[in-house]
Amino acid sequence: MTEMKRVRDMKPEEIKEEVRKAYSRVAEYNSDEGISANCCDEPAQNRSSCCSPASEAKVTRLNLADALGYDTERMPVSATESFAGCGNPVALASLKEGEVVLDLGSGAGLDMFVASKKVGDAGKVIGVDMTPAMIEKAKKNAEEFGITNVDFRFGDIEDMPVDDNSVDVVISNCVINLAPSKAKVFQEAFRVLKPGGRIMVSDIVLSKPLPKEVSDEVITYTSCIGGAILDEEYLQHMRDAGFENVKITDKAGESLHGAYSAYVAGRKPE
């Protein structure tokens, strides 16, 4: 039997390919299936808030979006059925009419569609995702619901296809933990934000180091846990990139491994 490769022995591109494969499967799920291939793959008793409160009951992606405050009745079912978030960053981002928003790891487009309503026709929402299946699904969702102020771009959030100083707000939902280099992600977010622009993300962070047997498993990495880093390290990456007023504004639920869902905010200096 071939021994499974450990994350510590993998190159960044190999890790990204594993993530891409996992979320290609997520893109193929329908609303009748339970949560899988994201941060809810942990046993129910170990789940952090990214999966909704710990429960033995079958959890669907629609249930998860509802639990996090999304108005799913007004959103495409095909967007919620591939939802793999751990929070609702748009709800706390205080978006304004006419703003340009960038969603890192935009998936099937749920956060983009919510944001598009808030920024209106004068605004725009850009989504960057490295999974072709998710990009295609998001485009179909937008067409089905006649949402036109959105722009889906295939790309890596460590090297974004977005112009310098062109975005008012950066959001992300349970994605940055999947990036091999969190430092590069925040450097890129800082680059594309306009002076005075802000970042508001939901993500999985740690209150204590993960056991090696957890961080080394590919399945825990693609499930949003294995790639998570300590909360203070996460904030320091943001400060090092140049962000100010960096802080965790809210947190919820903590697994046995110390992983929890956090809302993290910062601002690019004027």
C-alpha positions as CSV (number, residue, x, y, z in Angstrom):
1,M,0.0,0.0,0.0
2,T,1.4,3.4,-1.0
3,E,2.0,5.7,1.9
4,M,0.1,9.0,1.7
5,K,2.2,12.1,1.1
6,R,2.5,14.4,4.1
7,V,1.7,18.1,3.6
8,R,5.1,19.1,5.0
9,D,6.8,17.2,2.2
10,M,4.7,18.8,-0.6
11,K,5.6,21.8,-2.7
12,P,3.2,24.8,-2.7
13,E,1.9,23.9,-6.2
14,E,1.1,20.4,-5.1
15,I,-0.9,21.6,-2.1
16,K,-2.8,24.0,-4.4
17,E,-3.6,21.1,-6.7
18,E,-5.0,19.1,-3.9
19,V,-7.2,22.1,-2.9
20,R,-8.3,22.6,-6.4
21,K,-9.4,18.9,-6.7
22,A,-11.3,19.0,-3.4
23,Y,-13.2,22.1,-4.4
24,S,-13.9,20.9,-7.8
25,R,-15.8,18.1,-6.0
26,V,-17.6,20.7,-3.9
27,A,-18.7,22.5,-7.1
28,E,-20.3,19.2,-8.3
29,Y,-22.5,18.7,-5.1
30,N,-26.2,19.4,-5.1
31,S,-28.4,20.7,-2.2
32,D,-29.5,17.1,-1.2
33,E,-26.0,16.2,-0.1
34,G,-24.4,16.8,3.2
35,I,-21.3,18.9,3.9
36,S,-18.1,17.4,2.6
37,A,-14.6,18.3,1.4
38,N,-14.5,21.5,3.5
39,C,-13.9,22.4,7.1
40,C,-16.9,20.3,8.2
41,D,-15.2,17.1,7.5
42,E,-14.1,16.8,11.1
43,P,-16.2,14.5,13.3
44,A,-19.3,16.4,14.6
45,Q,-17.9,16.6,18.1
46,N,-14.8,18.4,16.9
47,R,-16.3,20.8,14.4
48,S,-15.6,24.5,14.7
49,S,-18.2,27.1,14.0
50,C,-17.5,27.0,10.3
51,C,-19.8,24.1,10.2
52,S,-22.5,25.7,12.3
53,P,-22.9,24.6,16.0
54,A,-21.7,21.1,16.7
55,S,-24.5,18.6,15.9
56,E,-25.0,15.0,15.1
57,A,-27.6,15.9,12.5
58,K,-26.8,15.9,8.8
59,V,-25.8,19.4,7.8
60,T,-26.4,20.6,4.2
61,R,-24.7,23.6,2.7
62,L,-28.1,25.4,2.5
63,N,-28.5,24.9,6.3
64,L,-25.0,26.2,6.8
65,A,-25.6,29.4,4.8
66,D,-28.9,29.9,6.7
67,A,-27.1,29.5,10.0
68,L,-24.6,32.1,9.1
69,G,-27.3,34.7,8.3
70,Y,-27.6,34.5,4.5
71,D,-31.0,35.1,2.9
72,T,-30.9,31.9,0.9
73,E,-34.4,32.3,-0.3
74,R,-33.2,35.2,-2.5
75,M,-30.1,33.4,-3.7
76,P,-29.5,30.8,-6.4
77,V,-29.8,27.3,-4.9
78,S,-26.7,26.3,-7.0
79,A,-24.7,29.0,-5.2
80,T,-25.7,27.8,-1.7
81,E,-25.3,24.1,-2.5
82,S,-21.6,24.7,-3.1
83,F,-21.1,27.1,-0.2
84,A,-18.0,26.2,1.9
85,G,-17.7,29.3,4.1
86,C,-17.1,29.8,7.8
87,G,-18.8,33.2,8.2
88,N,-20.6,36.0,6.5
89,P,-18.0,38.7,5.8
90,V,-20.3,40.8,3.7
91,A,-22.6,41.3,6.7
92,L,-19.8,43.1,8.5
93,A,-18.0,44.8,5.6
94,S,-20.4,47.9,5.6
95,L,-20.4,48.0,1.8
96,K,-21.5,51.2,0.2
97,E,-23.2,52.0,-3.1
98,G,-20.7,52.3,-5.9
99,E,-17.8,50.5,-4.2
100,V,-15.5,48.0,-6.0
101,V,-15.3,44.7,-3.9
102,L,-12.9,41.8,-4.4
103,D,-13.8,38.4,-3.1
104,L,-10.8,36.1,-2.6
105,G,-11.7,32.5,-3.4
106,S,-15.2,33.4,-4.6
107,G,-16.4,29.8,-5.2
108,A,-19.9,29.5,-6.7
109,G,-20.5,33.2,-6.0
110,L,-22.7,33.5,-3.0
111,D,-20.8,36.3,-1.2
112,M,-20.4,38.1,-4.5
113,F,-24.1,38.1,-5.2
114,V,-24.8,39.4,-1.7
115,A,-22.2,42.1,-2.2
116,S,-23.5,43.0,-5.6
117,K,-26.8,44.0,-4.2
118,K,-25.2,46.3,-1.7
119,V,-22.9,48.1,-4.1
120,G,-25.6,48.4,-6.8
121,D,-25.2,49.1,-10.5
122,A,-22.7,51.8,-9.9
123,G,-20.4,49.3,-8.1
124,K,-18.7,46.1,-9.0
125,V,-17.7,42.8,-7.4
126,I,-14.7,40.9,-8.7
127,G,-14.2,37.3,-7.7
128,V,-10.9,35.4,-8.0
129,D,-10.9,31.6,-7.8
130,M,-8.4,29.0,-8.9
131,T,-11.0,26.2,-9.5
132,P,-12.4,26.3,-13.0
133,A,-15.5,24.3,-12.0
134,M,-16.4,27.0,-9.4
135,I,-15.8,29.8,-11.9
136,E,-18.1,28.2,-14.4
137,K,-20.8,27.5,-11.8
138,A,-20.6,31.1,-10.6
139,K,-21.0,32.4,-14.1
140,K,-24.1,30.3,-14.7
141,N,-25.6,31.4,-11.4
142,A,-25.1,35.1,-12.3
143,E,-26.7,34.6,-15.8
144,E,-29.6,32.7,-14.3
145,F,-30.4,35.5,-11.9
146,G,-29.5,38.4,-14.2
147,I,-26.7,39.7,-12.0
148,T,-24.5,41.9,-14.2
149,N,-22.2,43.9,-11.9
150,V,-19.9,40.9,-11.2
151,D,-16.7,39.8,-12.8
152,F,-15.3,36.3,-12.3
153,R,-11.6,35.8,-12.8
154,F,-9.6,32.6,-12.8
155,G,-6.4,33.1,-10.7
156,D,-4.4,32.5,-7.6
157,I,-5.0,34.7,-4.6
158,E,-1.2,34.7,-4.0
159,D,-0.8,36.4,-7.4
160,M,-4.1,38.1,-8.3
161,P,-5.2,39.2,-11.8
162,V,-6.3,42.5,-10.3
163,D,-4.8,46.0,-10.9
164,D,-2.9,48.0,-8.2
165,N,-5.0,50.4,-6.1
166,S,-8.3,49.4,-7.9
167,V,-10.4,48.0,-5.1
168,D,-12.3,49.6,-2.2
169,V,-13.0,46.4,-0.1
170,V,-11.4,42.9,0.0
171,I,-13.5,40.1,1.4
172,S,-12.9,36.4,1.8
173,N,-14.7,33.4,3.4
174,C,-12.8,30.5,4.7
175,V,-10.2,30.5,1.9
176,I,-6.9,32.2,3.0
177,N,-6.3,29.3,5.4
178,L,-5.9,27.1,2.3
179,A,-3.2,29.3,0.8
180,P,0.4,27.9,1.3
181,S,1.6,31.5,1.7
182,K,-0.7,33.7,3.8
183,A,1.9,36.4,3.7
184,K,1.7,36.6,-0.2
185,V,-2.1,36.8,0.0
186,F,-2.1,39.8,2.3
187,Q,0.7,41.5,0.3
188,E,-1.5,41.1,-2.8
189,A,-4.6,42.3,-1.0
190,F,-2.7,45.4,0.2
191,R,-1.5,46.0,-3.4
192,V,-4.9,45.9,-5.0
193,L,-6.6,48.0,-2.4
194,K,-7.0,51.8,-2.8
195,P,-5.4,54.0,-0.1
196,G,-7.9,53.9,2.7
197,G,-9.4,50.6,1.5
198,R,-10.4,47.9,3.9
199,I,-10.3,44.2,4.3
200,M,-12.8,42.0,6.1
201,V,-12.5,38.3,6.0
202,S,-13.9,35.2,7.7
203,D,-11.4,32.5,8.2
204,I,-10.2,29.6,10.4
205,V,-7.4,30.4,12.8
206,L,-5.9,28.6,15.7
207,S,-5.6,29.3,19.4
208,K,-2.9,26.7,19.8
209,P,-0.6,24.7,17.5
210,L,-2.1,21.8,15.7
211,P,-0.8,18.3,16.4
212,K,1.5,17.1,13.6
213,E,-0.8,14.2,12.7
214,V,-3.5,16.8,12.0
215,S,-1.5,19.4,10.1
216,D,0.3,16.7,8.0
217,E,-2.9,15.2,6.6
218,V,-4.0,16.3,3.1
219,I,-7.6,15.8,4.0
220,T,-7.4,18.1,7.0
221,Y,-5.6,20.7,4.9
222,T,-8.3,20.8,2.2
223,S,-10.9,20.8,5.0
224,C,-9.7,24.3,6.2
225,I,-8.1,23.0,9.4
226,G,-4.6,21.7,8.5
227,G,-3.5,24.9,6.8
228,A,-4.8,27.2,9.5
229,I,-2.2,29.2,11.5
230,L,-2.1,30.8,15.0
231,D,-4.4,33.8,15.3
232,E,-1.5,36.2,16.3
233,E,0.6,34.9,13.4
234,Y,-2.3,35.6,11.0
235,L,-2.6,39.2,12.3
236,Q,1.1,39.7,12.1
237,H,1.1,38.7,8.4
238,M,-1.5,41.5,7.8
239,R,0.6,44.0,9.7
240,D,3.7,43.0,7.8
241,A,1.9,43.6,4.6
242,G,1.2,47.2,5.7
243,F,-2.3,47.0,7.1
244,E,-3.3,49.0,10.1
245,N,-6.0,48.7,12.7
246,V,-5.7,44.9,12.3
247,K,-7.9,43.0,14.7
248,I,-10.2,40.0,15.2
249,T,-13.6,41.6,15.5
250,D,-15.6,38.5,16.4
251,K,-15.0,34.8,16.9
252,A,-17.2,31.7,17.3
253,G,-16.9,28.0,18.2
254,E,-13.6,26.2,18.9
255,S,-12.8,22.6,18.0
256,L,-10.8,20.3,20.2
257,H,-7.7,21.2,18.1
258,G,-8.1,24.9,18.8
259,A,-9.4,25.9,15.4
260,Y,-12.1,28.6,15.4
261,S,-13.9,30.8,13.0
262,A,-12.8,34.5,13.2
263,Y,-13.8,37.7,11.6
264,V,-10.6,39.7,10.8
265,A,-10.5,43.3,9.8
266,G,-7.8,45.8,8.7
267,R,-7.3,48.9,6.6
268,K,-4.8,50.2,4.1
269,P,-3.4,53.6,5.2
270,E,-4.6,56.7,3.4
